[in-house]
Amino acid sequence: MSTPTSRPTSRPTSRPASTILSARDLEFLLFEWLDVESLGERPRFAEHDRESYEALLELCAQLATDHFAPHYRKSDVEEPVFDGERVRLIPEVATALEALARADLLALTLDEEHGGHQVPHVVASACMAWFTAANIGTAAYSFLTMANASLLLEHGTPDQVERFVGPMLEGRFFGTMTLSEPHAGSSLGDVLTRAVPADDGTYRIFGSKMWISGGDHEMGDNIVHLVLAKLPDAPAGTRGISLFVVPKHLVADDGSIGERNDVALAGINHKLGSRGTVNTAPVFGGGAFTPGGAAGAVGYLVGEPDKGLSYMFHMMNAARLGVGMSATTTAYTAYLKSLEYARSRPQGRRLTAADPTAPQVPIIEHADVRRMLLAQKAYVEGALALNLWCSRLLDVQESPRDDAERAEAGLLLDLLTPIAKSWPSQWGQESNSLAIQVLGGAAYTRDYDVEAHWRDQRLNPIHEGTHGIQALDLLGRKVLGGGGASLAALAGKVQETVARARDLGGEPAAHGVALTSMVDRLGEVTLALAGLGDAERTMANATVYLEAAGHVVVAWMWLEQLVAVGEKEGDFYDGKRAAARYFFRWELPKVAPMLDLLASGDTTTLDMREAWF
């Protein structure tokens, strides 16, 4: 099996602490908690071991540090420019992405037959976390491309795979997901983009899209758009959506780049954050170009007609997990930067200091600053654990020991995806806000990165389905729609953790009792909501349900980590114990009033009338 290139021949025995991510935390989560080495017992991952995983992690940390982080501020300040014909990015973006492609990191998890390395998703997620933490604006181009290629490998024809996927995995082509339209946004059933059959078996695409990340630029040789559109006489709503490959440039049978397809920009959107990723308003079939002398953008149908949305969910679910990880890493790097600042910034004296002329102390000596840092630590390390646990479920799905294991993994992943996307997005924003607060007046200047990370973070509750959409998905589809089976499966896994915590005794056991109580209460409230008999009333407060369930799940992640810590000694492990204690004492109690509100069947939001605002 091939392995990623440009791997360091040896790892330094001591690397300076990074403000991008914590290599020590990743090591703990992967090897001391999730036991990724045991994945080698599964045939799919048999050729990998801890040494190869550690080398891969070191490679990614090195590339992120050397090629992605240095231009983070520049890509934020010098955002993409559209001159009416071309989108121009700062050159460092292309240089970084070329380094990523040269290292052969774009196909880590894919099958060997497609040029992949069959690295476990959980390890690949930890590796890619370095890039999103270092520079999400630059990393997004490659991550969208990887997701695009993965969808085509799953649902595309052999010709589509050969023509488009290979060049994407080599870094020569880039990919997008092209769903939303100006008038419809997330209401995909209302898309108006048309796909008209042509005589040669292709289709001509006509329509306008909006908010398309990476939708145009000059990097690489081509951009491969995956476009949702409707065929003539297609059923109304989401049942009538088909999926098409629409390249910026047509590709000849021999792989050479052909004429320009009829894909052009109406303009670009100027975002609050993540500015390095160009956000576009593309027009398909607008007449800017006439490929083959005919009107319309040439498109190729993916899979069967009218099943496009189900195919696109392959990419969207991956993107949702990716957004959750990006939200986590955006908060994580801001936390580390605020921690570094707090350790080095002298200001004030201890409350008990009697001498006003005594030297000032670093602000980390003040209890309220430690509170803010501890809250950040609890949020980001809890979220990272959730992200990686979900990635490990993907590995179980791909290499199950039996059908029952695959089914359980699928059930849990289905339930956890909206939480893994939304919880880090919401509480990562709070964490980023605390990072700004720690820096005080310095933080609301542009001289420090934390304000930029805060702006980057604010996009995540909107990306790939808003907070409210994830809430409806969780309560409506994943929990109630499945008859509560997924929630029961989750409760079973939690109780396995609680049992191990009980065996440890002391604080872990006490936390297990508190978690059990909240899980039981969540189940009771879920039953009550199911029994309301009124869909609008049941779903009216779904966002509260998402937030309550999310806090319960992250508390479980902290109990899992605490069990993995066991009786180990040292500052790192004591820090884990303190963060777990914080989450159980300060955060988990917030769930009780949320569940009380849900149990009451409150109709305040339903009763509100537009005229009353």
C-alpha positions in Angstrom: 0.0 0.0 0.0 1.3 3.5 -0.9 1.9 6.0 1.9 1.9 9.8 2.0 5.1 11.4 0.8 7.3 14.1 2.3 7.1 12.3 5.7 9.8 13.4 8.1 12.5 10.8 8.5 12.5 11.4 12.2 10.4 13.3 14.7 12.1 15.9 16.9 12.4 14.7 20.5 11.0 18.0 21.8 8.9 20.4 19.7 8.0 23.8 21.0 4.4 24.0 22.2 2.2 25.1 19.3 -0.6 27.7 19.4 -2.3 25.9 16.5 -3.2 22.7 18.2 -2.1 20.5 21.1 -0.2 17.6 19.8 -0.3 16.1 23.4 -4.0 16.3 23.5 -4.3 14.5 20.1 -1.9 11.9 21.3 -4.0 11.3 24.4 -7.3 11.1 22.5 -6.0 8.8 19.8 -3.8 6.4 21.7 -4.8 6.6 25.3 -8.5 6.9 24.9 -9.7 5.7 21.4 -7.0 3.1 21.1 -6.6 3.6 17.4 -3.8 1.0 17.4 -6.4 -1.7 17.8 -7.9 -0.7 14.4 -4.9 -2.5 12.9 -6.8 -5.8 13.8 -9.3 -4.9 11.1 -8.1 -5.9 7.6 -8.8 -2.5 6.1 -6.2 -0.9 8.4 -3.8 -3.8 8.9 -0.8 -2.1 7.2 -0.9 0.9 9.7 0.5 1.1 13.2 1.2 3.7 15.8 4.6 4.6 14.3 3.0 5.4 10.9 0.2 7.4 12.6 2.6 9.5 14.6 4.7 10.2 11.6 1.6 11.3 9.6 0.5 13.6 12.5 4.0 15.1 12.7 4.0 15.7 8.9 0.6 17.5 9.1 1.7 19.6 12.0 4.8 20.6 10.2 3.0 21.5 6.9 0.3 23.4 8.8 2.9 25.3 10.7 5.2 26.0 7.8 2.7 26.6 5.0 -0.8 27.4 6.3 -0.4 29.4 9.5 2.1 32.0 8.3 -0.3 33.6 5.8 -3.5 33.4 8.0 -3.6 37.1 8.7 -2.6 38.1 5.2 -5.4 36.0 3.7 -7.9 37.6 6.1 -6.8 41.2 5.3 -6.2 40.7 1.6 -9.4 38.8 0.7 -10.2 37.5 -2.8 -10.7 40.1 -5.5 -13.0 39.6 -8.6 -12.2 42.0 -11.4 -15.2 41.0 -13.5 -13.4 38.2 -15.2 -11.1 36.5 -12.8 -10.9 35.8 -9.1 -7.4 36.5 -7.6 -6.1 35.1 -4.3 -2.9 35.9 -2.6 -0.2 33.5 -3.9 0.5 31.9 -0.6 -2.9 30.0 -0.8 -1.8 28.1 -3.9 1.6 27.4 -2.5 0.1 25.9 0.7 -2.3 23.7 -1.2 0.4 22.6 -3.6 2.4 21.5 -0.5 -0.6 19.6 0.8 -1.1 17.8 -2.6 2.6 17.0 -3.0 2.6 15.3 0.4 -0.1 13.0 -1.0 -2.6 13.8 1.8 -5.8 14.3 -0.3 -6.7 10.6 -0.4 -5.8 9.4 3.1 -9.0 7.5 3.9 -9.8 6.3 0.4 -9.5 2.7 -0.9 -6.1 1.6 -2.2 -7.7 0.9 -5.6 -8.4 4.6 -6.0 -4.9 5.7 -5.0 -5.9 6.0 -1.3 -4.0 4.9 1.8 -6.9 3.5 3.8 -5.9 5.5 6.9 -8.6 5.4 9.5 -10.9 8.3 9.5 -10.2 9.1 13.1 -6.5 9.5 12.4 -7.1 11.4 9.2 -9.5 13.8 11.1 -6.8 14.5 13.7 -4.3 15.1 10.9 -6.6 17.5 9.0 -7.4 19.3 12.2 -4.0 20.9 12.0 -4.8 22.6 8.7 -8.2 23.9 9.8 -6.7 25.3 13.0 -3.8 26.9 11.1 -5.9 28.5 8.3 -9.4 27.4 7.6 -9.7 29.9 4.7 -7.0 28.1 2.8 -7.7 24.6 4.0 -11.3 24.8 2.8 -10.4 24.5 -0.9 -8.8 21.1 -0.5 -11.4 19.8 2.0 -14.2 20.7 -0.4 -12.3 18.9 -3.2 -11.8 15.8 -1.1 -15.5 15.6 -0.3 -16.4 16.1 -3.9 -14.1 13.3 -5.0 -15.5 11.0 -2.3 -19.0 11.5 -3.6 -18.1 10.8 -7.2 -16.2 7.6 -6.1 -19.4 6.5 -4.4 -22.0 7.5 -7.0 -20.3 8.5 -10.2 -19.7 6.5 -13.4 -16.3 5.0 -14.1 -15.8 7.7 -16.7 -16.6 10.4 -14.3 -14.2 8.9 -11.7 -11.4 8.7 -14.3 -12.0 12.1 -15.8 -12.5 14.1 -12.6 -11.6 12.3 -9.4 -8.0 11.4 -10.3 -7.0 15.0 -11.1 -8.7 16.2 -7.9 -6.8 13.8 -5.7 -3.6 14.9 -7.4 -4.4 18.5 -6.5 -4.7 19.5 -10.2 -8.5 20.0 -10.1 -10.5 21.6 -7.3 -14.1 20.7 -6.4 -17.2 22.5 -5.0 -20.7 21.6 -3.7 -23.2 23.8 -5.5 -26.6 23.7 -3.8 -28.1 27.0 -2.7 -29.8 29.6 -4.9 -30.4 33.3 -4.1 -34.2 32.9 -3.6 -34.1 29.6 -1.8 -31.1 29.3 0.5 -31.5 26.1 2.5 -34.9 25.3 1.0 -33.4 23.1 -1.6 -36.8 21.8 -2.8 -37.3 25.3 -4.3 -34.2 25.3 -6.6 -34.9 26.6 -10.1 -31.7 25.5 -11.9 -32.7 23.5 -15.0 -31.0 20.6 -16.7 -32.0 20.1 -20.3 -31.1 16.8 -22.0 -28.8 17.2 -25.0 -28.5 14.8 -28.0 -25.1 13.5 -26.9 -26.2 12.2 -23.6 -25.0 15.2 -21.6 -27.2 17.9 -20.2 -27.2 21.7 -20.5 -27.5 23.5 -17.2 -29.2 26.8 -16.7 -29.5 28.7 -13.4 -27.9 30.9 -10.7 -26.4 29.7 -7.5 -25.3 31.6 -4.4 -22.8 31.3 -1.5 -20.7 28.7 -3.3 -17.3 28.4 -1.5 -14.3 28.0 -3.8 -16.6 28.7 -6.8 -14.0 30.3 -9.0 -10.3 31.0 -8.8 -7.1 30.6 -10.9 -5.6 27.7 -8.9 -5.1 24.4 -10.6 -6.3 23.4 -14.1 -10.0 23.1 -13.4 -12.9 23.4 -11.0 -15.4 20.5 -10.8 -18.8 21.7 -9.6 -21.4 19.3 -8.3 -24.7 21.0 -9.1 -28.2 20.4 -8.0 -30.7 20.9 -10.8 -34.1 19.7 -12.0 -34.9 17.8 -15.2 -38.0 18.7 -17.3 -41.1 17.3 -15.7 -39.3 16.4 -12.5 -41.5 15.9 -9.4 -42.0 19.0 -7.2 -39.9 19.6 -4.2 -36.8 17.6 -3.1 -38.0 14.5 -4.8 -37.3 16.1 -8.2 -33.7 17.1 -7.7 -30.9 15.6 -9.7 -27.1 15.9 -9.4 -24.7 16.9 -12.2 -21.0 17.3 -12.7 -20.4 20.7 -14.3 -16.7 21.5 -14.8 -15.3 25.0 -15.4 -13.4 23.6 -18.4 -14.5 20.6 -20.4 -12.1 17.6 -20.2 -11.3 15.6 -23.3 -11.2 11.8 -23.3 -7.4 11.9 -23.0 -7.6 14.0 -19.9 -6.5 17.2 -21.6 -8.2 20.5 -20.7 -10.8 21.6 -23.4 -12.8 24.7 -24.0 -14.4 26.8 -21.3 -17.8 25.7 -20.1 -20.6 28.2 -19.7 -19.9 28.8 -16.0 -19.3 32.5 -15.0 -19.6 34.6 -11.9 -22.2 37.3 -11.2 -19.9 38.4 -8.4 -18.4 37.3 -5.1 -19.7 37.7 -1.5 -17.7 39.5 1.1 -17.8 37.5 4.2 -17.5 38.3 7.9 -14.8 35.6 8.4 -13.0 32.8 6.7 -12.2 35.4 4.1 -9.5 33.5 2.3 -12.1 31.1 0.9 -13.7 32.9 -2.0 -17.5 32.8 -1.8 -19.2 33.1 -5.1 -22.5 33.7 -7.0 -22.0 31.5 -10.2 -24.2 31.6 -13.2 -24.6 28.4 -15.3 -25.7 28.8 -18.9 -25.8 32.5 -18.8 -24.3 32.9 -22.3 -20.8 34.0 -21.2 -19.4 31.0 -23.1 -20.9 28.6 -25.7 -19.2 25.2 -25.3 -19.7 23.2 -28.5 -21.3 26.3 -30.1 -24.5 25.7 -28.1 -26.2 27.5 -25.1 -26.0 26.2 -21.6 -23.3 24.7 -19.3 -22.4 21.1 -20.2 -23.3 18.8 -17.3 -23.1 15.1 -16.7 -25.7 13.3 -14.6 -24.5 11.6 -11.5 -26.4 8.4 -10.7 -30.1 8.2 -11.4 -32.5 11.1 -12.2 -34.3 12.7 -9.2 -32.0 11.2 -6.6 -29.5 14.0 -6.5 -30.3 15.2 -3.0 -29.7 11.7 -1.5 -26.3 11.6 -3.3 -25.5 15.1 -2.2 -26.2 14.1 1.4 -23.1 11.9 1.1 -21.1 15.0 0.7 -23.2 17.2 3.1 -23.0 14.8 6.0 -19.2 14.7 5.6 -19.2 18.5 5.3 -21.3 18.7 8.5 -18.8 16.7 10.4 -16.1 18.8 8.8 -17.7 22.0 9.9 -17.9 20.7 13.4 -14.2 19.9 13.4 -13.4 23.4 11.9 -15.5 25.0 14.6 -13.5 23.0 17.2 -10.1 23.9 15.8 -11.0 27.5 15.3 -11.9 27.7 19.0 -8.9 25.5 19.9 -6.2 27.8 18.4 -7.9 30.9 19.9 -7.8 29.2 23.3 -4.1 28.4 22.9 -3.3 31.9 21.8 -5.3 33.4 24.8 -3.5 31.0 27.1 -0.1 32.0 25.8 -1.1 35.7 26.3 -2.4 35.1 29.8 0.9 33.5 30.8 3.0 36.4 29.5 0.9 39.5 30.2 1.6 41.1 33.6 -1.2 43.1 35.0 -2.4 43.7 38.6 -1.5 41.9 41.7 -3.1 39.2 43.8 -6.1 40.3 45.9 -4.1 39.5 49.1 -1.0 41.5 48.0 -0.3 44.1 50.6 2.5 46.0 48.8 1.1 48.1 45.9 4.6 48.5 44.5 5.2 44.7 44.2 5.7 43.4 40.7 2.6 42.8 38.7 1.6 39.1 38.1 0.7 37.4 34.9 -3.0 37.7 34.4 -3.3 33.9 34.5 -2.8 34.3 38.3 -6.3 35.9 38.5 -9.1 33.5 39.3 -11.5 35.0 36.7 -9.0 34.7 33.9 -8.4 31.0 34.9 -12.2 30.6 34.8 -12.3 31.8 31.2 -9.4 29.7 30.2 -10.9 26.6 31.9 -14.2 27.2 30.2 -12.4 27.3 26.8 -10.4 24.2 27.7 -13.6 22.3 28.6 -15.3 23.4 25.4 -12.6 22.7 22.9 -11.2 19.5 24.4 -14.8 18.1 24.8 -15.7 19.1 21.2 -12.5 17.5 19.8 -13.3 14.3 21.6 -16.8 14.3 20.0 -15.4 15.0 16.6 -12.9 12.1 16.8 -15.4 9.7 18.3 -17.7 10.3 15.3 -14.8 9.7 13.0 -14.1 6.4 14.7 -17.7 5.4 14.0 -17.0 6.0 10.3 -14.1 3.5 10.6 -16.4 0.9 12.2 -18.9 1.4 9.4 -16.2 0.8 6.8 -14.7 -2.2 8.6 -17.3 -3.8 10.8 -16.8 -7.1 12.5 -20.4 -8.0 11.8 -23.7 -6.5 10.5 -24.8 -5.6 14.1 -21.7 -3.5 14.7 -22.2 -1.7 11.4 -25.8 -1.0 12.2 -25.1 0.3 15.6 -22.3 2.6 14.3 -24.7 4.0 11.6 -27.4 4.6 14.1 -25.1 6.5 16.5 -23.5 8.5 13.7 -26.9 9.5 12.3 -27.9 10.8 15.7 -24.6 12.5 16.5 -23.9 14.3 13.2 -26.2 17.3 13.9 -24.8 17.5 17.4 -21.2 17.2 16.2 -21.8 20.0 13.7 -23.8 22.4 15.9 -22.4 22.0 19.4 -18.8 23.0 18.5 -20.3 25.8 16.3 -22.3 27.3 19.1 -20.0 26.7 22.1 -16.9 27.3 20.0 -18.3 30.8 19.4 -18.6 31.3 23.2 -15.1 30.0 23.5 -13.8 32.4 20.9 -15.6 35.2 22.8 -13.8 34.2 26.0 -10.5 34.2 24.2 -11.1 37.8 23.2 -12.1 38.7 26.8 -8.9 37.2 28.2 -6.8 39.5 25.9 -8.9 42.5 26.9 -8.4 45.7 25.0 -5.6 44.0 22.9 -8.1 41.5 21.5 -10.5 43.9 19.8 -7.6 45.3 17.8 -6.5 43.6 14.6 -3.0 43.1 16.0 -4.0 39.8 17.5 -5.5 36.8 15.7 -8.3 36.1 18.2 -10.7 38.6 16.7 -10.3 37.0 13.3 -10.9 33.6 14.7 -14.1 34.9 16.3 -15.2 36.2 12.9 -14.3 32.9 11.3 -16.2 31.0 13.9 -19.5 32.9 13.4 -19.9 31.3 9.9 -20.1 27.8 11.4 -23.6 27.9 12.9 -24.8 28.8 9.4 -22.6 26.6 7.2 -24.1 23.3 5.9 -27.4 23.7 7.5 -28.1 26.3 10.2 -28.4 25.6 13.9 -32.2 25.5 13.5 -32.1 23.0 10.6 -29.8 20.7 12.6 -32.2 20.9 15.5 -35.1 19.9 13.3 -33.1 17.1 11.9 -32.0 15.8 15.3 -35.4 15.8 17.0 -37.6 15.3 14.0 -35.7 12.8 11.8 -33.1 11.2 13.9 -34.9 10.8 17.2 -38.7 10.8 16.7 -38.5 9.7 13.1 -36.6 6.5 14.1 -38.9 5.8 17.0 -36.3 6.6 19.6 -34.0 3.8 18.6 -30.9 6.0 18.1 -31.4 7.7 21.5 -31.8 4.3 23.1 -28.5 3.2 21.5 -26.8 6.4 22.7 -28.1 5.8 26.3 -26.7 2.3 26.2 -23.2 3.6 25.2 -23.4 6.2 28.0 -24.2 3.5 30.5 -21.2 1.5 29.5 -19.1 4.5 30.3 -20.8 5.1 33.5 -20.2 1.5 34.6 -16.4 2.0 34.0 -16.5 5.3 35.9 -18.3 3.6 38.8 -15.5 1.1 39.0 -13.0 3.9 39.4 -15.0 5.4 42.3 -14.5 8.9 43.6 -15.2 11.9 41.2 -15.6 9.8 38.1 -18.3 7.7 39.8 -20.1 10.9 41.0 -20.0 12.4 37.5 -21.5 9.2 36.2 -24.5 9.5 38.6 -25.1 13.1 37.4 -24.8 12.1 33.7 -27.2 9.1 34.2 -29.8 11.4 35.7 -29.6 13.8 32.8 -29.8 11.0 30.2 -32.8 9.6 31.9 -34.5 13.0 32.0 -33.7 13.6 28.3 -35.4 10.3 27.5 -38.5 11.3 29.5 -38.8 14.7 27.9 -38.4 13.1 24.5 -41.3 10.8 25.2 -43.4 13.8 26.3 -42.6 15.7 23.1 -43.5 12.6 21.0 -46.9 12.5 22.9 -47.9 16.1 22.2 -49.7 15.0 19.0 -49.0 18.4 17.3 -46.0 18.5 15.0 -45.6 22.3 15.2 -45.7 22.3 19.0 -43.3 19.4 19.2 -40.8 21.0 17.0 -41.2 24.6 18.0 -38.4 24.4 20.6 -36.2 22.0 18.8 -33.1 24.2 19.2 -33.4 23.9 22.9 -33.5 20.1 22.5 -30.4 20.2 20.4 -28.6 22.3 22.9 -29.7 20.1 25.8 -28.7 16.9 24.0 -25.4 18.4 22.9 -24.4 19.2 26.5 -25.4 15.7 27.6 -23.3 14.2 24.8 -20.2 16.4 25.5 -20.5 15.5 29.3 -20.4 11.9 28.2 -17.2 12.7 26.2 -15.7 14.2 29.3 -16.6 11.2 31.4 -15.0 9.0 28.7 -11.8 11.0 28.9 -11.8 10.9 32.7 -12.1 7.1 32.6 -9.1 7.0 30.1 -7.1 9.2 32.5 -7.8 6.8 35.4 -5.1 7.2 38.1 -2.4 8.6 35.8 -0.3 11.4 37.3 1.1 14.6 35.8 0.0 18.1 34.9 -1.6 17.0 31.7 -3.9 14.5 33.4 -4.6 16.9 36.3 -5.7 19.4 33.6 -8.1 16.8 32.2 -9.6 16.2 35.6 -10.1 19.9 36.2 -11.7 20.4 32.8 -14.1 17.5 33.4 -14.9 18.8 36.8 -15.7 22.2 35.3 -18.0 20.7 32.7 -19.9 18.6 35.2 -20.2 21.4 37.8 -20.7 24.5 35.6 -22.1 23.2 32.2 -24.1 20.0 32.7 -26.5 21.7 35.3 -27.5 24.1 32.5 -29.4 21.2 30.9 -32.0 20.9 33.6 -33.9 24.2 32.9 -33.7 23.4 29.2 -35.4 20.1 29.8 -38.0 21.7 32.1 -38.8 24.2 29.3 -39.2 21.4 26.8 -41.4 19.3 29.1 -43.7 22.2 29.7 -44.6 22.2 26.0 -44.2 26.0 26.0 -45.8 27.7 23.0 -44.4 31.2 23.4 -42.7 31.2 20.0 -45.7 29.7 18.2 -48.1 32.2 19.8 -46.0 35.2 18.8 -47.5 37.0 15.8 -45.6 39.0 13.2 -47.4 42.2 13.9 -46.3 42.1 17.6 -42.6 42.6 16.8 
